[in-house]
Amino acid sequence: MSWSPDSTRVTYEGENDRGRAAIYVAAADGSGARQISPDDDNNRLAPAWSPRGDLIAYRKDIGFNH
């Protein structure tokens, strides 16, 4: 979970209604949550706001085969 620089919004990782990993943004009180990441099967982890609060970065765990 990561708070926006102005503390009015939060971004977090969760599972959508299809059971897939997703990143969400919501108001500070938890209302109005909406999915902002693509809807696929890859894990999306560690969302973080840019210093200006206009972008959100996250890591996509694609896995590796040895």
N, CA, C and O atoms as a Tripos MOL2 file, in Angstrom:
@<TRIPOS>MOLECULE
protein
  264   263    66     0     0
PROTEIN
NO_CHARGES

@<TRIPOS>ATOM
      1 N           0.8490   -1.1730    0.0000 N.3       1 MET1
      2 CA          0.0000    0.0000    0.0000 C.3       1 MET1
      3 C           0.8910    1.2320    0.0000 C.2       1 MET1
      4 O           1.9520    1.2490    0.6260 O.2       1 MET1
      5 N           0.4420    2.2710   -0.7170 N.am      2 SER2
      6 CA          1.2090    3.5050   -0.8040 C.3       2 SER2
      7 C           0.2550    4.6980   -0.8460 C.2       2 SER2
      8 O          -0.7020    4.7220   -1.6210 O.2       2 SER2
      9 N           0.5380    5.6880    0.0080 N.am      3 TRP3
     10 CA         -0.2730    6.9080    0.0530 C.3       3 TRP3
     11 C           0.2080    7.8980   -0.9900 C.2       3 TRP3
     12 O           1.4070    7.9930   -1.2550 O.2       3 TRP3
     13 N          -0.7190    8.6340   -1.5830 N.am      4 SER4
     14 CA         -0.3500    9.7010   -2.5080 C.3       4 SER4
     15 C           0.3970   10.7850   -1.7360 C.2       4 SER4
     16 O           0.2240   10.9050   -0.5240 O.2       4 SER4
     17 N           1.2280   11.5760   -2.4220 N.am      5 PRO5
     18 CA          1.9850   12.6220   -1.7270 C.3       5 PRO5
     19 C           1.1190   13.5930   -0.9220 C.2       5 PRO5
     20 O           1.5600   14.0970    0.1110 O.2       5 PRO5
     21 N          -0.0980   13.8600   -1.3760 N.am      6 ASP6
     22 CA         -0.9760   14.7720   -0.6430 C.3       6 ASP6
     23 C          -1.8910   14.0470    0.3540 C.2       6 ASP6
     24 O          -2.7470   14.6730    0.9780 O.2       6 ASP6
     25 N          -1.7140   12.7470    0.5000 N.am      7 SER7
     26 CA         -2.4560   11.9040    1.4560 C.3       7 SER7
     27 C          -3.9620   11.8410    1.2120 C.2       7 SER7
     28 O          -4.7190   11.5250    2.1290 O.2       7 SER7
     29 N          -4.4020   12.1320    0.0010 N.am      8 THR8
     30 CA         -5.8370   12.0620   -0.2880 C.3       8 THR8
     31 C          -6.2560   10.7520   -0.9430 C.2       8 THR8
     32 O          -7.4410   10.4210   -0.9890 O.2       8 THR8
     33 N          -5.2560    9.9970   -1.4580 N.am      9 ARG9
     34 CA         -5.5460    8.7310   -2.1340 C.3       9 ARG9
     35 C          -4.5470    7.6630   -1.7020 C.2       9 ARG9
     36 O          -3.4810    7.9570   -1.1620 O.2       9 ARG9
     37 N          -4.9220    6.4360   -1.9570 N.am     10 VAL10
     38 CA         -4.0600    5.3070   -1.6440 C.3      10 VAL10
     39 C          -4.0800    4.3440   -2.8220 C.2      10 VAL10
     40 O          -5.1050    4.1900   -3.4870 O.2      10 VAL10
     41 N          -2.9570    3.7020   -3.0800 N.am     11 THR11
     42 CA         -2.9020    2.6490   -4.0800 C.3      11 THR11
     43 C          -2.4680    1.3660   -3.3880 C.2      11 THR11
     44 O          -1.6590    1.3910   -2.4610 O.2      11 THR11
     45 N          -3.0070    0.2590   -3.8410 N.am     12 TYR12
     46 CA         -2.7110   -1.0230   -3.1890 C.3      12 TYR12
     47 C          -2.8750   -2.1690   -4.1730 C.2      12 TYR12
     48 O          -3.5120   -2.0240   -5.2170 O.2      12 TYR12
     49 N          -2.2960   -3.3010   -3.8280 N.am     13 GLU13
     50 CA         -2.4370   -4.4960   -4.6520 C.3      13 GLU13
     51 C          -3.5540   -5.3640   -4.0820 C.2      13 GLU13
     52 O          -3.7430   -5.4390   -2.8680 O.2      13 GLU13
     53 N          -4.2760   -6.0030   -4.9620 N.am     14 GLY14
     54 CA         -5.3700   -6.8590   -4.5340 C.3      14 GLY14
     55 C          -5.7160   -7.8590   -5.6190 C.2      14 GLY14
     56 O          -4.9730   -8.0380   -6.5840 O.2      14 GLY14
     57 N          -6.8360   -8.4930   -5.4460 N.am     15 GLU15
     58 CA         -7.3140   -9.4760   -6.4060 C.3      15 GLU15
     59 C          -8.6440   -8.9850   -6.9490 C.2      15 GLU15
     60 O          -9.5200   -8.5690   -6.1910 O.2      15 GLU15
     61 N          -8.7920   -9.0350   -8.2720 N.am     16 ASN16
     62 CA        -10.0530   -8.5690   -8.8440 C.3      16 ASN16
     63 C         -11.1080   -9.6760   -8.8020 C.2      16 ASN16
     64 O         -10.8540  -10.7660   -8.2890 O.2      16 ASN16
     65 N         -12.2690   -9.3950   -9.3370 N.am     17 ASP17
     66 CA        -13.3700  -10.3540   -9.2610 C.3      17 ASP17
     67 C         -13.1480  -11.5950  -10.1210 C.2      17 ASP17
     68 O         -13.9300  -12.5430  -10.0440 O.2      17 ASP17
     69 N         -12.0990  -11.6040  -10.9370 N.am     18 ARG18
     70 CA        -11.7480  -12.7840  -11.7340 C.3      18 ARG18
     71 C         -10.6280  -13.5890  -11.0790 C.2      18 ARG18
     72 O         -10.1510  -14.5730  -11.6440 O.2      18 ARG18
     73 N         -10.2090  -13.1620   -9.8780 N.am     19 GLY19
     74 CA         -9.1470  -13.8570   -9.1590 C.3      19 GLY19
     75 C          -7.7550  -13.5450   -9.6700 C.2      19 GLY19
     76 O          -6.8220  -14.3170   -9.4430 O.2      19 GLY19
     77 N          -7.6050  -12.4330  -10.3510 N.am     20 ARG20
     78 CA         -6.3100  -12.0370  -10.9060 C.3      20 ARG20
     79 C          -5.7170  -10.8760  -10.1210 C.2      20 ARG20
     80 O          -6.4470  -10.0470   -9.5770 O.2      20 ARG20
     81 N          -4.3890  -10.8230  -10.0650 N.am     21 ALA21
     82 CA         -3.6980   -9.7480   -9.3720 C.3      21 ALA21
     83 C          -3.9870   -8.4140  -10.0600 C.2      21 ALA21
     84 O          -4.0430   -8.3420  -11.2880 O.2      21 ALA21
     85 N          -4.1690   -7.3660   -9.2700 N.am     22 ALA22
     86 CA         -4.4860   -6.0540   -9.8210 C.3      22 ALA22
     87 C          -4.0180   -4.9590   -8.8670 C.2      22 ALA22
     88 O          -3.8380   -5.1930   -7.6720 O.2      22 ALA22
     89 N          -3.8250   -3.7650   -9.4130 N.am     23 ILE23
     90 CA         -3.4990   -2.5780   -8.6230 C.3      23 ILE23
     91 C          -4.7300   -1.6810   -8.6150 C.2      23 ILE23
     92 O          -5.3710   -1.4750   -9.6460 O.2      23 ILE23
     93 N          -5.0480   -1.1550   -7.4480 N.am     24 TYR24
     94 CA         -6.2210   -0.3000   -7.2590 C.3      24 TYR24
     95 C          -5.8130    1.0570   -6.7060 C.2      24 TYR24
     96 O          -4.7700    1.1920   -6.0640 O.2      24 TYR24
     97 N          -6.6470    2.0630   -6.9610 N.am     25 VAL25
     98 CA         -6.5310    3.3910   -6.3520 C.3      25 VAL25
     99 C          -7.8660    3.6940   -5.7030 C.2      25 VAL25
    100 O          -8.9210    3.4140   -6.2720 O.2      25 VAL25
    101 N          -7.8180    4.2730   -4.4980 N.am     26 ALA26
    102 CA         -9.0320    4.6380   -3.7770 C.3      26 ALA26
    103 C          -8.8010    5.9470   -3.0360 C.2      26 ALA26
    104 O          -7.6630    6.3800   -2.8530 O.2      26 ALA26
    105 N          -9.8900    6.5660   -2.6160 N.am     27 ALA27
    106 CA         -9.8030    7.7460   -1.7490 C.3      27 ALA27
    107 C          -9.1920    7.3280   -0.4130 C.2      27 ALA27
    108 O          -9.1600    6.1410   -0.0880 O.2      27 ALA27
    109 N          -8.7190    8.2820    0.3430 N.am     28 ALA28
    110 CA         -8.0680    7.9930    1.6220 C.3      28 ALA28
    111 C          -8.9620    7.1960    2.5700 C.2      28 ALA28
    112 O          -8.4600    6.4280    3.3910 O.2      28 ALA28
    113 N         -10.2820    7.3690    2.4670 N.am     29 ASP29
    114 CA        -11.2010    6.6330    3.3380 C.3      29 ASP29
    115 C         -11.5690    5.2640    2.7790 C.2      29 ASP29
    116 O         -12.3790    4.5510    3.3720 O.2      29 ASP29
    117 N         -10.9790    4.8870    1.6330 N.am     30 GLY30
    118 CA        -11.2390    3.5890    1.0290 C.3      30 GLY30
    119 C         -12.3620    3.5710    0.0100 C.2      30 GLY30
    120 O         -12.6000    2.5510   -0.6370 O.2      30 GLY30
    121 N         -13.0470    4.6780   -0.1350 N.am     31 SER31
    122 CA        -14.1720    4.7180   -1.0810 C.3      31 SER31
    123 C         -13.6930    4.9100   -2.5190 C.2      31 SER31
    124 O         -12.5830    5.3840   -2.7640 O.2      31 SER31
    125 N         -14.5420    4.5360   -3.4470 N.am     32 GLY32
    126 CA        -14.2770    4.7760   -4.8610 C.3      32 GLY32
    127 C         -13.1300    3.9760   -5.4390 C.2      32 GLY32
    128 O         -12.4970    4.4310   -6.3920 O.2      32 GLY32
    129 N         -12.8370    2.8150   -4.9080 N.am     33 ALA33
    130 CA        -11.7190    2.0060   -5.4170 C.3      33 ALA33
    131 C         -11.9480    1.6370   -6.8760 C.2      33 ALA33
    132 O         -13.0460    1.2480   -7.2720 O.2      33 ALA33
    133 N         -10.8750    1.7700   -7.6730 N.am     34 ARG34
    134 CA        -10.9650    1.3660   -9.0800 C.3      34 ARG34
    135 C          -9.6590    0.7120   -9.4810 C.2      34 ARG34
    136 O          -8.5800    1.1090   -9.0410 O.2      34 ARG34
    137 N          -9.7770   -0.2890  -10.3170 N.am     35 GLN35
    138 CA         -8.6160   -1.0090  -10.8200 C.3      35 GLN35
    139 C          -7.9190   -0.1600  -11.8640 C.2      35 GLN35
    140 O          -8.5680    0.3780  -12.7620 O.2      35 GLN35
    141 N          -6.5820   -0.0320  -11.7560 N.am     36 ILE36
    142 CA         -5.8350    0.7700  -12.7250 C.3      36 ILE36
    143 C          -4.8370   -0.0520  -13.5350 C.2      36 ILE36
    144 O          -4.2680    0.4590  -14.5000 O.2      36 ILE36
    145 N          -4.6130   -1.2990  -13.1710 N.am     37 SER37
    146 CA         -3.6690   -2.1360  -13.9170 C.3      37 SER37
    147 C          -4.4070   -2.9880  -14.9330 C.2      37 SER37
    148 O          -5.6040   -3.2360  -14.7880 O.2      37 SER37
    149 N          -3.6920   -3.4430  -15.9740 N.am     38 PRO38
    150 CA         -4.3210   -4.3320  -16.9430 C.3      38 PRO38
    151 C          -4.8350   -5.6060  -16.2650 C.2      38 PRO38
    152 O          -4.3230   -6.0180  -15.2240 O.2      38 PRO38
    153 N          -5.8220   -6.2020  -16.8550 N.am     39 ASP39
    154 CA         -6.4320   -7.4050  -16.3050 C.3      39 ASP39
    155 C          -5.7740   -8.6410  -16.9290 C.2      39 ASP39
    156 O          -6.2080   -9.1260  -17.9740 O.2      39 ASP39
    157 N          -4.7320   -9.1380  -16.2800 N.am     40 ASP40
    158 CA         -4.0740  -10.3480  -16.7660 C.3      40 ASP40
    159 C          -3.6660  -11.2250  -15.5900 C.2      40 ASP40
    160 O          -3.9780  -10.9100  -14.4420 O.2      40 ASP40
    161 N          -2.9850  -12.3020  -15.8630 N.am     41 ASP41
    162 CA         -2.6370  -13.2610  -14.8160 C.3      41 ASP41
    163 C          -1.3300  -12.9690  -14.0990 C.2      41 ASP41
    164 O          -1.0070  -13.6650  -13.1360 O.2      41 ASP41
    165 N          -0.5640  -11.9720  -14.5250 N.am     42 ASN42
    166 CA          0.7260  -11.7020  -13.8850 C.3      42 ASN42
    167 C           0.5540  -10.8990  -12.6060 C.2      42 ASN42
    168 O          -0.3140  -10.0320  -12.5110 O.2      42 ASN42
    169 N           1.3900  -11.1990  -11.6310 N.am     43 ASN43
    170 CA          1.3470  -10.4690  -10.3610 C.3      43 ASN43
    171 C           1.8500   -9.0530  -10.5580 C.2      43 ASN43
    172 O           2.8150   -8.8220  -11.2860 O.2      43 ASN43
    173 N           1.2080   -8.1310   -9.9220 N.am     44 ARG44
    174 CA          1.6130   -6.7390   -9.9380 C.3      44 ARG44
    175 C           1.8160   -6.3380   -8.4840 C.2      44 ARG44
    176 O           0.9010   -6.4200   -7.6650 O.2      44 ARG44
    177 N           3.0380   -5.9020   -8.1830 N.am     45 LEU45
    178 CA          3.4340   -5.7400   -6.7980 C.3      45 LEU45
    179 C           4.0070   -4.3640   -6.5000 C.2      45 LEU45
    180 O           4.5120   -3.6770   -7.3880 O.2      45 LEU45
    181 N           3.9190   -3.9780   -5.2380 N.am     46 ALA46
    182 CA          4.5830   -2.7950   -4.7020 C.3      46 ALA46
    183 C           4.2430   -1.4980   -5.4300 C.2      46 ALA46
    184 O           5.1540   -0.8330   -5.9220 O.2      46 ALA46
    185 N           2.9730   -1.1120   -5.5180 N.am     47 PRO47
    186 CA          2.6510    0.1620   -6.1620 C.3      47 PRO47
    187 C           3.2140    1.3390   -5.3650 C.2      47 PRO47
    188 O           3.2190    1.3200   -4.1340 O.2      47 PRO47
    189 N           3.6870    2.3580   -6.0750 N.am     48 ALA48
    190 CA          4.2560    3.5440   -5.4260 C.3      48 ALA48
    191 C           3.9590    4.7740   -6.2680 C.2      48 ALA48
    192 O           4.0190    4.7240   -7.4960 O.2      48 ALA48
    193 N           3.6390    5.8740   -5.6060 N.am     49 TRP49
    194 CA          3.3230    7.1400   -6.2730 C.3      49 TRP49
    195 C           4.5910    7.8650   -6.6930 C.2      49 TRP49
    196 O           5.6360    7.7350   -6.0550 O.2      49 TRP49
    197 N           4.4880    8.6230   -7.7630 N.am     50 SER50
    198 CA          5.5610    9.5400   -8.1420 C.3      50 SER50
    199 C           5.5320   10.7210   -7.1580 C.2      50 SER50
    200 O           4.5110   10.9490   -6.5080 O.2      50 SER50
    201 N           6.6230   11.4640   -7.0410 N.am     51 PRO51
    202 CA          6.6500   12.5940   -6.0990 C.3      51 PRO51
    203 C           5.5540   13.6320   -6.3230 C.2      51 PRO51
    204 O           5.0770   14.2360   -5.3620 O.2      51 PRO51
    205 N           5.1440   13.8500   -7.5850 N.am     52 ARG52
    206 CA          4.0660   14.8060   -7.8690 C.3      52 ARG52
    207 C           2.6810   14.2030   -7.7010 C.2      52 ARG52
    208 O           1.6890   14.9310   -7.6740 O.2      52 ARG52
    209 N           2.5990   12.8750   -7.5880 N.am     53 GLY53
    210 CA          1.3140   12.2140   -7.4120 C.3      53 GLY53
    211 C           0.5290   12.0250   -8.6890 C.2      53 GLY53
    212 O          -0.6670   11.7370   -8.6440 O.2      53 GLY53
    213 N           1.1890   12.1850   -9.8410 N.am     54 ASP54
    214 CA          0.4760   12.0450  -11.1070 C.3      54 ASP54
    215 C           0.7000   10.6960  -11.7840 C.2      54 ASP54
    216 O           0.0510   10.3910  -12.7850 O.2      54 ASP54
    217 N           1.6080    9.8940  -11.2520 N.am     55 LEU55
    218 CA          1.9030    8.5750  -11.8040 C.3      55 LEU55
    219 C           2.0130    7.5450  -10.6910 C.2      55 LEU55
    220 O           2.3200    7.8740   -9.5450 O.2      55 LEU55
    221 N           1.7570    6.2950  -11.0490 N.am     56 ILE56
    222 CA          1.9460    5.1870  -10.1160 C.3      56 ILE56
    223 C           2.7950    4.1380  -10.8100 C.2      56 ILE56
    224 O           2.4820    3.7060  -11.9200 O.2      56 ILE56
    225 N           3.8590    3.7340  -10.1580 N.am     57 ALA57
    226 CA          4.7240    2.6820  -10.6900 C.3      57 ALA57
    227 C           4.4710    1.4080   -9.9020 C.2      57 ALA57
    228 O           4.0990    1.4550   -8.7290 O.2      57 ALA57
    229 N           4.6740    0.2690  -10.5540 N.am     58 TYR58
    230 CA          4.5780   -1.0120   -9.8590 C.3      58 TYR58
    231 C           5.4480   -2.0320  -10.5700 C.2      58 TYR58
    232 O           5.7890   -1.8820  -11.7430 O.2      58 TYR58
    233 N           5.7930   -3.0640   -9.8320 N.am     59 ARG59
    234 CA          6.6260   -4.1230  -10.3880 C.3      59 ARG59
    235 C           5.7380   -5.2300  -10.9260 C.2      59 ARG59
    236 O           4.7510   -5.6040  -10.2920 O.2      59 ARG59
    237 N           6.0810   -5.7460  -12.0740 N.am     60 LYS60
    238 CA          5.3620   -6.8650  -12.6620 C.3      60 LYS60
    239 C           6.2480   -8.0990  -12.5160 C.2      60 LYS60
    240 O           7.3380   -8.1520  -13.0860 O.2      60 LYS60
    241 N           5.7900   -9.0800  -11.7610 N.am     61 ASP61
    242 CA          6.5350  -10.3040  -11.5250 C.3      61 ASP61
    243 C           6.2080  -11.2890  -12.6380 C.2      61 ASP61
    244 O           5.1300  -11.8830  -12.6490 O.2      61 ASP61
    245 N           7.1370  -11.4620  -13.5750 N.am     62 ILE62
    246 CA          6.8780  -12.3340  -14.7190 C.3      62 ILE62
    247 C           7.4100  -13.7480  -14.5150 C.2      62 ILE62
    248 O           7.1030  -14.6490  -15.2960 O.2      62 ILE62
    249 N           8.2000  -13.9410  -13.4760 N.am     63 GLY63
    250 CA          8.7390  -15.2690  -13.1960 C.3      63 GLY63
    251 C           9.8700  -15.6270  -14.1560 C.2      63 GLY63
    252 O          10.0310  -15.0100  -15.2090 O.2      63 GLY63
    253 N          10.6340  -16.6170  -13.7780 N.am     64 PHE64
    254 CA         11.7480  -17.0660  -14.5870 C.3      64 PHE64
    255 C          11.7700  -18.5880  -14.6050 C.2      64 PHE64
    256 O          11.4810  -19.2420  -13.6040 O.2      64 PHE64
    257 N          12.1160  -19.1330  -15.7580 N.am     65 ASN65
    258 CA         12.3060  -20.5700  -15.8830 C.3      65 ASN65
    259 C          13.8080  -20.8590  -15.9460 C.2      65 ASN65
    260 O          14.5530  -20.1740  -16.6470 O.2      65 ASN65
    261 N          14.2290  -21.8560  -15.2240 N.am     66 HIS66
    262 CA         15.6600  -22.2260  -15.2300 C.3      66 HIS66
    263 C          15.8720  -23.4890  -16.0040 C.2      66 HIS66
    264 O          17.0030  -23.9590  -16.1220 O.2      66 HIS66
@<TRIPOS>BOND
     1     1     2 1
     2     2     3 1
     3     3     4 2
     4     3     5 am
     5     5     6 1
     6     6     7 1
     7     7     8 2
     8     7     9 am
     9     9    10 1
    10    10    11 1
    11    11    12 2
    12    11    13 am
    13    13    14 1
    14    14    15 1
    15    15    16 2
    16    15    17 am
    17    17    18 1
    18    18    19 1
    19    19    20 2
    20    19    21 am
    21    21    22 1
    22    22    23 1
    23    23    24 2
    24    23    25 am
    25    25    26 1
    26    26    27 1
    27    27    28 2
    28    27    29 am
    29    29    30 1
    30    30    31 1
    31    31    32 2
    32    31    33 am
    33    33    34 1
    34    34    35 1
    35    35    36 2
    36    35    37 am
    37    37    38 1
    38    38    39 1
    39    39    40 2
    40    39    41 am
    41    41    42 1
    42    42    43 1
    43    43    44 2
    44    43    45 am
    45    45    46 1
    46    46    47 1
    47    47    48 2
    48    47    49 am
    49    49    50 1
    50    50    51 1
    51    51    52 2
    52    51    53 am
    53    53    54 1
    54    54    55 1
    55    55    56 2
    56    55    57 am
    57    57    58 1
    58    58    59 1
    59    59    60 2
    60    59    61 am
    61    61    62 1
    62    62    63 1
    63    63    64 2
    64    63    65 am
    65    65    66 1
    66    66    67 1
    67    67    68 2
    68    67    69 am
    69    69    70 1
    70    70    71 1
    71    71    72 2
    72    71    73 am
    73    73    74 1
    74    74    75 1
    75    75    76 2
    76    75    77 am
    77    77    78 1
    78    78    79 1
    79    79    80 2
    80    79    81 am
    81    81    82 1
    82    82    83 1
    83    83    84 2
    84    83    85 am
    85    85    86 1
    86    86    87 1
    87    87    88 2
    88    87    89 am
    89    89    90 1
    90    90    91 1
    91    91    92 2
    92    91    93 am
    93    93    94 1
    94    94    95 1
    95    95    96 2
    96    95    97 am
    97    97    98 1
    98    98    99 1
    99    99   100 2
   100    99   101 am
   101   101   102 1
   102   102   103 1
   103   103   104 2
   104   103   105 am
   105   105   106 1
   106   106   107 1
   107   107   108 2
   108   107   109 am
   109   109   110 1
   110   110   111 1
   111   111   112 2
   112   111   113 am
   113   113   114 1
   114   114   115 1
   115   115   116 2
   116   115   117 am
   117   117   118 1
   118   118   119 1
   119   119   120 2
   120   119   121 am
   121   121   122 1
   122   122   123 1
   123   123   124 2
   124   123   125 am
   125   125   126 1
   126   126   127 1
   127   127   128 2
   128   127   129 am
   129   129   130 1
   130   130   131 1
   131   131   132 2
   132   131   133 am
   133   133   134 1
   134   134   135 1
   135   135   136 2
   136   135   137 am
   137   137   138 1
   138   138   139 1
   139   139   140 2
   140   139   141 am
   141   141   142 1
   142   142   143 1
   143   143   144 2
   144   143   145 am
   145   145   146 1
   146   146   147 1
   147   147   148 2
   148   147   149 am
   149   149   150 1
   150   150   151 1
   151   151   152 2
   152   151   153 am
   153   153   154 1
   154   154   155 1
   155   155   156 2
   156   155   157 am
   157   157   158 1
   158   158   159 1
   159   159   160 2
   160   159   161 am
   161   161   162 1
   162   162   163 1
   163   163   164 2
   164   163   165 am
   165   165   166 1
   166   166   167 1
   167   167   168 2
   168   167   169 am
   169   169   170 1
   170   170   171 1
   171   171   172 2
   172   171   173 am
   173   173   174 1
   174   174   175 1
   175   175   176 2
   176   175   177 am
   177   177   178 1
   178   178   179 1
   179   179   180 2
   180   179   181 am
   181   181   182 1
   182   182   183 1
   183   183   184 2
   184   183   185 am
   185   185   186 1
   186   186   187 1
   187   187   188 2
   188   187   189 am
   189   189   190 1
   190   190   191 1
   191   191   192 2
   192   191   193 am
   193   193   194 1
   194   194   195 1
   195   195   196 2
   196   195   197 am
   197   197   198 1
   198   198   199 1
   199   199   200 2
   200   199   201 am
   201   201   202 1
   202   202   203 1
   203   203   204 2
   204   203   205 am
   205   205   206 1
   206   206   207 1
   207   207   208 2
   208   207   209 am
   209   209   210 1
   210   210   211 1
   211   211   212 2
   212   211   213 am
   213   213   214 1
   214   214   215 1
   215   215   216 2
   216   215   217 am
   217   217   218 1
   218   218   219 1
   219   219   220 2
   220   219   221 am
   221   221   222 1
   222   222   223 1
   223   223   224 2
   224   223   225 am
   225   225   226 1
   226   226   227 1
   227   227   228 2
   228   227   229 am
   229   229   230 1
   230   230   231 1
   231   231   232 2
   232   231   233 am
   233   233   234 1
   234   234   235 1
   235   235   236 2
   236   235   237 am
   237   237   238 1
   238   238   239 1
   239   239   240 2
   240   239   241 am
   241   241   242 1
   242   242   243 1
   243   243   244 2
   244   243   245 am
   245   245   246 1
   246   246   247 1
   247   247   248 2
   248   247   249 am
   249   249   250 1
   250   250   251 1
   251   251   252 2
   252   251   253 am
   253   253   254 1
   254   254   255 1
   255   255   256 2
   256   255   257 am
   257   257   258 1
   258   258   259 1
   259   259   260 2
   260   259   261 am
   261   261   262 1
   262   262   263 1
   263   263   264 2
@<TRIPOS>SUBSTRUCTURE
     1 MET1         2 RESIDUE 1 A MET
     2 SER2         6 RESIDUE 1 A SER
     3 TRP3        10 RESIDUE 1 A TRP
     4 SER4        14 RESIDUE 1 A SER
     5 PRO5        18 RESIDUE 1 A PRO
     6 ASP6        22 RESIDUE 1 A ASP
     7 SER7        26 RESIDUE 1 A SER
     8 THR8        30 RESIDUE 1 A THR
     9 ARG9        34 RESIDUE 1 A ARG
    10 VAL10       38 RESIDUE 1 A VAL
    11 THR11       42 RESIDUE 1 A THR
    12 TYR12       46 RESIDUE 1 A TYR
    13 GLU13       50 RESIDUE 1 A GLU
    14 GLY14       54 RESIDUE 1 A GLY
    15 GLU15       58 RESIDUE 1 A GLU
    16 ASN16       62 RESIDUE 1 A ASN
    17 ASP17       66 RESIDUE 1 A ASP
    18 ARG18       70 RESIDUE 1 A ARG
    19 GLY19       74 RESIDUE 1 A GLY
    20 ARG20       78 RESIDUE 1 A ARG
    21 ALA21       82 RESIDUE 1 A ALA
    22 ALA22       86 RESIDUE 1 A ALA
    23 ILE23       90 RESIDUE 1 A ILE
    24 TYR24       94 RESIDUE 1 A TYR
    25 VAL25       98 RESIDUE 1 A VAL
    26 ALA26      102 RESIDUE 1 A ALA
    27 ALA27      106 RESIDUE 1 A ALA
    28 ALA28      110 RESIDUE 1 A ALA
    29 ASP29      114 RESIDUE 1 A ASP
    30 GLY30      118 RESIDUE 1 A GLY
    31 SER31      122 RESIDUE 1 A SER
    32 GLY32      126 RESIDUE 1 A GLY
    33 ALA33      130 RESIDUE 1 A ALA
    34 ARG34      134 RESIDUE 1 A ARG
    35 GLN35      138 RESIDUE 1 A GLN
    36 ILE36      142 RESIDUE 1 A ILE
    37 SER37      146 RESIDUE 1 A SER
    38 PRO38      150 RESIDUE 1 A PRO
    39 ASP39      154 RESIDUE 1 A ASP
    40 ASP40      158 RESIDUE 1 A ASP
    41 ASP41      162 RESIDUE 1 A ASP
    42 ASN42      166 RESIDUE 1 A ASN
    43 ASN43      170 RESIDUE 1 A ASN
    44 ARG44      174 RESIDUE 1 A ARG
    45 LEU45      178 RESIDUE 1 A LEU
    46 ALA46      182 RESIDUE 1 A ALA
    47 PRO47      186 RESIDUE 1 A PRO
    48 ALA48      190 RESIDUE 1 A ALA
    49 TRP49      194 RESIDUE 1 A TRP
    50 SER50      198 RESIDUE 1 A SER
    51 PRO51      202 RESIDUE 1 A PRO
    52 ARG52      206 RESIDUE 1 A ARG
    53 GLY53      210 RESIDUE 1 A GLY
    54 ASP54      214 RESIDUE 1 A ASP
    55 LEU55      218 RESIDUE 1 A LEU
    56 ILE56      222 RESIDUE 1 A ILE
    57 ALA57      226 RESIDUE 1 A ALA
    58 TYR58      230 RESIDUE 1 A TYR
    59 ARG59      234 RESIDUE 1 A ARG
    60 LYS60      238 RESIDUE 1 A LYS
    61 ASP61      242 RESIDUE 1 A ASP
    62 ILE62      246 RESIDUE 1 A ILE
    63 GLY63      250 RESIDUE 1 A GLY
    64 PHE64      254 RESIDUE 1 A PHE
    65 ASN65      258 RESIDUE 1 A ASN
    66 HIS66      262 RESIDUE 1 A HIS
